[in-house]
């Protein structure tokens, strides 16, 4: 069963930033969907917990260069 997570993502200033976060998250195993909203500084991710978890997704967003926090 897929699980949803929402992250606060700070530091994105353009839609290309959001695109690079989406691309990086979607490259992880076990991701069903990733939507990044630059205007609201949020990333919503649907994932399969057998393959990936919230912390790995959070660290992946940080690796792209943005401060990420799990909010729900
Ligand atoms: Mo967005 Mo461009 O922050 O280098 S500004 S990708």
Boltz pocket constraint, residues with backbone or C-beta under 6 A from the ligand:
constraints:
  - pocket:
      binder: B
      contacts: [[A, 11], [A, 12], [A, 13], [A, 14], [A, 15], [A, 16], [A, 17], [A, 18]]
      max_distance: 6.0
